[in-house]
């Protein structure tokens, strides 16, 4: 099982992860794209990254917007897996 990160570690790592914030004990980010096709392409790429990590997001899509929440349910909070997937999503979206 992935190890739960301390609140201090989460805060430190969030400072290095553009666009992400804490929301209800989860990492959160809203991505916006030019249209549905680009949003869906992002989600397809993110799904492949999630499968590689065996770590899956909570997300919601309407047209060009994708809202993402990440936490590790089995650990009861935020772990390194959440940050790995968040970074992969930033790279897919072109946000570094």
Z-matrix of the N, CA and C atoms (Angstrom, degrees):
N
C 1 1.439
C 2 1.529 1 109.55
N 3 1.327 2 115.77 1 144.06
C 4 1.459 3 121.17 2 178.37
C 5 1.523 4 109.91 3 -68.46
N 6 1.324 5 115.77 4 145.85
C 7 1.461 6 121.50 5 -177.18
C 8 1.526 7 110.78 6 -86.80
N 9 1.315 8 115.69 7 132.07
C 10 1.454 9 123.21 8 178.52
C 11 1.527 10 109.84 9 -63.79
N 12 1.334 11 116.76 10 134.89
C 13 1.459 12 121.16 11 177.29
C 14 1.527 13 110.01 12 -87.77
N 15 1.314 14 116.59 13 146.86
C 16 1.464 15 120.98 14 177.14
C 17 1.534 16 109.16 15 -70.36
N 18 1.325 17 116.82 16 157.52
C 19 1.474 18 119.22 17 176.51
C 20 1.526 19 112.20 18 -56.41
N 21 1.321 20 117.45 19 -35.51
C 22 1.465 21 120.87 20 178.70
C 23 1.527 22 111.11 21 -66.59
N 24 1.309 23 116.84 22 -42.26
C 25 1.469 24 120.86 23 179.05
C 26 1.522 25 110.35 24 -65.75
N 27 1.322 26 116.98 25 -40.06
C 28 1.469 27 120.77 26 178.08
C 29 1.524 28 109.66 27 -61.87
N 30 1.333 29 117.27 28 -47.14
C 31 1.463 30 121.30 29 -179.37
C 32 1.524 31 111.10 30 -61.12
N 33 1.317 32 116.82 31 -42.47
C 34 1.468 33 121.06 32 179.83
C 35 1.525 34 110.61 33 -62.93
N 36 1.314 35 116.39 34 -46.80
C 37 1.464 36 120.00 35 -177.13
C 38 1.528 37 111.71 36 -70.51
N 39 1.328 38 117.49 37 -31.65
C 40 1.454 39 119.79 38 176.00
C 41 1.521 40 111.37 39 -61.67
N 42 1.319 41 116.25 40 -33.00
C 43 1.463 42 120.83 41 177.97
C 44 1.514 43 113.16 42 -64.17
N 45 1.313 44 116.67 43 -17.98
C 46 1.465 45 122.42 44 -179.73
C 47 1.524 46 112.33 45 -104.24
N 48 1.340 47 117.09 46 7.57
C 49 1.462 48 121.52 47 -173.71
C 50 1.536 49 109.38 48 -125.62
N 51 1.327 50 117.11 49 90.71
C 52 1.465 51 120.82 50 -175.03
C 53 1.531 52 113.01 51 -55.89
N 54 1.337 53 114.74 52 134.97
C 55 1.452 54 121.28 53 172.43
C 56 1.515 55 115.90 54 89.30
N 57 1.314 56 118.27 55 -11.86
C 58 1.466 57 121.93 56 -176.18
C 59 1.515 58 110.36 57 -99.31
N 60 1.333 59 115.49 58 149.72
C 61 1.463 60 122.39 59 178.59
C 62 1.522 61 108.43 60 -146.52
N 63 1.319 62 115.69 61 170.08
C 64 1.462 63 121.10 62 173.93
C 65 1.521 64 109.11 63 -86.69
N 66 1.318 65 115.60 64 137.58
C 67 1.465 66 121.67 65 176.44
C 68 1.524 67 107.70 66 -146.99
N 69 1.313 68 116.63 67 108.52
C 70 1.459 69 120.32 68 178.32
C 71 1.514 70 114.05 69 61.30
N 72 1.333 71 117.27 70 35.92
C 73 1.457 72 120.89 71 179.21
C 74 1.518 73 114.46 72 78.98
N 75 1.329 74 115.80 73 14.39
C 76 1.470 75 120.98 74 179.79
C 77 1.521 76 109.16 75 -129.65
N 78 1.327 77 116.24 76 155.30
C 79 1.458 78 120.04 77 169.68
C 80 1.522 79 107.14 78 -74.62
N 81 1.325 80 116.57 79 137.92
C 82 1.468 81 120.23 80 -177.91
C 83 1.523 82 110.72 81 -137.45
N 84 1.323 83 113.66 82 142.76
C 85 1.457 84 120.78 83 171.87
C 86 1.518 85 109.08 84 -154.34
N 87 1.327 86 115.57 85 144.07
C 88 1.468 87 122.36 86 171.49
C 89 1.520 88 107.43 87 -107.95
N 90 1.313 89 116.08 88 123.86
C 91 1.460 90 121.95 89 176.36
C 92 1.528 91 107.90 90 -102.52
N 93 1.325 92 116.66 91 140.33
C 94 1.465 93 121.68 92 176.10
C 95 1.525 94 108.41 93 -123.27
N 96 1.310 95 114.56 94 138.49
C 97 1.458 96 121.49 95 -178.30
C 98 1.529 97 109.46 96 -127.13
N 99 1.306 98 116.47 97 170.95
C 100 1.466 99 120.76 98 -177.35
C 101 1.520 100 112.24 99 -68.02
N 102 1.331 101 116.49 100 -30.10
C 103 1.468 102 119.59 101 -176.92
C 104 1.532 103 109.42 102 -163.53
N 105 1.317 104 115.66 103 178.83
C 106 1.457 105 121.03 104 -178.00
C 107 1.525 106 112.01 105 -63.49
N 108 1.326 107 116.98 106 -39.49
C 109 1.461 108 120.22 107 -178.49
C 110 1.525 109 111.09 108 -58.41
N 111 1.325 110 116.62 109 -43.92
C 112 1.472 111 119.78 110 179.73
C 113 1.530 112 111.29 111 -70.19
N 114 1.317 113 117.41 112 -37.23
C 115 1.467 114 120.39 113 176.70
C 116 1.524 115 110.04 114 -63.43
N 117 1.319 116 116.53 115 -43.18
C 118 1.458 117 120.29 116 -179.26
C 119 1.526 118 111.22 117 -67.58
N 120 1.334 119 117.45 118 -38.07
C 121 1.466 120 120.75 119 177.05
C 122 1.527 121 110.07 120 -62.39
N 123 1.334 122 116.77 121 -41.08
C 124 1.463 123 121.18 122 175.57
C 125 1.524 124 110.13 123 -59.41
N 126 1.327 125 116.84 124 -46.78
C 127 1.466 126 120.47 125 -178.82
C 128 1.525 127 111.19 126 -63.46
N 129 1.314 128 117.33 127 -37.77
C 130 1.468 129 119.88 128 178.43
C 131 1.530 130 110.41 129 -64.11
N 132 1.321 131 116.95 130 -44.66
C 133 1.461 132 120.35 131 177.45
C 134 1.520 133 112.08 132 -64.60
N 135 1.331 134 116.23 133 -40.70
C 136 1.457 135 120.80 134 178.64
C 137 1.527 136 110.96 135 -65.43
N 138 1.328 137 116.44 136 -35.82
C 139 1.468 138 120.08 137 178.01
C 140 1.529 139 110.71 138 -63.23
N 141 1.326 140 117.14 139 -39.66
C 142 1.468 141 120.24 140 178.03
C 143 1.525 142 110.93 141 -66.66
N 144 1.330 143 116.87 142 -40.80
C 145 1.471 144 120.36 143 177.27
C 146 1.528 145 109.94 144 -63.77
N 147 1.320 146 117.15 145 -41.55
C 148 1.464 147 121.67 146 179.04
C 149 1.527 148 110.94 147 -62.25
N 150 1.314 149 116.73 148 -41.35
C 151 1.470 150 120.25 149 178.45
C 152 1.528 151 111.22 150 -63.95
N 153 1.337 152 116.37 151 -41.01
C 154 1.472 153 119.05 152 178.58
C 155 1.528 154 111.10 153 -60.69
N 156 1.330 155 115.93 154 -36.96
C 157 1.460 156 120.81 155 179.95
C 158 1.530 157 112.67 156 -85.98
N 159 1.326 158 116.38 157 -10.59
C 160 1.466 159 122.21 158 -171.75
C 161 1.531 160 109.81 159 52.69
N 162 1.328 161 113.97 160 47.01
C 163 1.463 162 122.06 161 -176.48
C 164 1.529 163 107.30 162 -146.33
N 165 1.313 164 116.71 163 117.22
C 166 1.462 165 119.96 164 -167.30
C 167 1.518 166 112.39 165 -115.22
N 168 1.329 167 116.31 166 140.33
C 169 1.464 168 120.89 167 -175.24
C 170 1.521 169 113.22 168 -82.56
N 171 1.315 170 114.30 169 160.77
C 172 1.459 171 121.42 170 162.08
C 173 1.523 172 103.17 171 -96.48
N 174 1.324 173 116.19 172 123.42
C 175 1.459 174 117.28 173 179.89
C 176 1.504 175 111.92 174 -147.80
N 177 1.313 176 113.41 175 161.68
C 178 1.454 177 121.47 176 -176.45
C 179 1.516 178 107.16 177 -141.83
N 180 1.323 179 116.30 178 132.60
C 181 1.459 180 121.19 179 -177.66
C 182 1.520 181 110.75 180 -125.69
N 183 1.321 182 115.15 181 131.19
C 184 1.461 183 122.57 182 167.72
C 185 1.516 184 106.32 183 -134.10
N 186 1.289 185 115.76 184 118.75
C 187 1.455 186 126.27 185 -179.02
C 188 1.519 187 111.97 186 44.98
N 189 1.328 188 119.09 187 -100.58
C 190 1.467 189 120.49 188 -173.22
C 191 1.523 190 113.46 189 -101.64
N 192 1.307 191 117.54 190 5.78
C 193 1.465 192 121.79 191 -176.77
C 194 1.527 193 110.56 192 -114.03
N 195 1.334 194 114.80 193 136.35
C 196 1.466 195 121.46 194 175.52
C 197 1.525 196 107.14 195 -127.73
N 198 1.321 197 116.46 196 115.26
C 199 1.464 198 122.58 197 175.66
C 200 1.531 199 107.80 198 -96.59
N 201 1.328 200 115.81 199 132.20
C 202 1.466 201 121.31 200 -176.32
C 203 1.527 202 109.76 201 -125.92
N 204 1.329 203 115.81 202 135.94
C 205 1.460 204 123.65 203 169.47
C 206 1.531 205 107.13 204 -124.45
N 207 1.323 206 114.76 205 133.82
C 208 1.468 207 119.94 206 179.90
C 209 1.516 208 110.55 207 -127.61
N 210 1.297 209 116.00 208 130.95
C 211 1.455 210 123.61 209 164.95
C 212 1.524 211 107.04 210 -159.54
N 213 1.310 212 115.33 211 165.71
C 214 1.458 213 120.36 212 -178.13
C 215 1.522 214 107.38 213 -102.95
N 216 1.318 215 116.03 214 100.67
C 217 1.465 216 121.69 215 -173.97
C 218 1.516 217 112.26 216 -55.68
N 219 1.327 218 117.06 217 -45.43
C 220 1.465 219 119.66 218 -176.10
C 221 1.528 220 112.77 219 -66.93
N 222 1.351 221 117.41 220 -23.50
C 223 1.464 222 120.56 221 177.98
C 224 1.525 223 111.38 222 -92.76
N 225 1.323 224 116.50 223 -13.67
C 226 1.456 225 120.39 224 179.48
C 227 1.513 226 114.59 225 78.66
N 228 1.322 227 117.06 226 27.29
C 229 1.465 228 120.04 227 179.18
C 230 1.516 229 111.72 228 168.60
N 231 1.310 230 115.68 229 -152.46
C 232 1.465 231 122.11 230 -174.01
C 233 1.522 232 110.38 231 -94.43
N 234 1.331 233 115.03 232 132.40
C 235 1.464 234 122.00 233 178.98
C 236 1.527 235 109.10 234 -127.81
N 237 1.315 236 115.23 235 178.84
C 238 1.463 237 121.11 236 177.19
C 239 1.526 238 111.50 237 -58.99
N 240 1.318 239 118.06 238 -32.46
C 241 1.467 240 120.76 239 179.11
C 242 1.526 241 111.50 240 -58.41
N 243 1.328 242 116.77 241 -38.46
C 244 1.451 243 120.58 242 179.14
C 245 1.530 244 111.16 243 -63.68
N 246 1.314 245 116.13 244 -42.47
C 247 1.458 246 119.71 245 178.52
C 248 1.531 247 111.96 246 -68.88
N 249 1.322 248 116.94 247 -36.59
C 250 1.467 249 119.28 248 176.90
C 251 1.530 250 111.08 249 -62.17
N 252 1.330 251 116.45 250 -44.94
C 253 1.459 252 119.81 251 -179.55
C 254 1.525 253 110.56 252 -69.50
N 255 1.316 254 117.93 253 -39.68
C 256 1.467 255 120.66 254 177.38
C 257 1.533 256 110.51 255 -60.09
N 258 1.327 257 117.73 256 -43.53
C 259 1.462 258 121.13 257 179.02
C 260 1.525 259 110.73 258 -64.21
N 261 1.320 260 116.81 259 -41.70
C 262 1.468 261 119.88 260 178.09
C 263 1.532 262 110.25 261 -61.94
N 264 1.328 263 116.93 262 -40.13
C 265 1.465 264 120.47 263 178.36
C 266 1.527 265 111.11 264 -65.47
N 267 1.311 266 117.28 265 -41.68
C 268 1.467 267 119.79 266 176.60
C 269 1.525 268 110.77 267 -59.33
N 270 1.308 269 116.24 268 -43.50
C 271 1.479 270 120.00 269 -179.88
C 272 1.528 271 110.20 270 -64.23
N 273 1.319 272 117.48 271 -42.00
C 274 1.467 273 120.22 272 178.51
C 275 1.527 274 112.05 273 -62.79
N 276 1.326 275 115.44 274 -35.07
C 277 1.465 276 120.34 275 -178.59
C 278 1.526 277 111.61 276 -84.71
N 279 1.332 278 116.90 277 -4.90
C 280 1.452 279 119.84 278 -179.74
C 281 1.518 280 112.56 279 78.80
N 282 1.331 281 118.09 280 16.91
C 283 1.465 282 122.99 281 179.02
C 284 1.524 283 108.18 282 -107.17
N 285 1.301 284 117.00 283 110.06
C 286 1.456 285 119.71 284 -178.01
C 287 1.489 286 111.72 285 -106.50
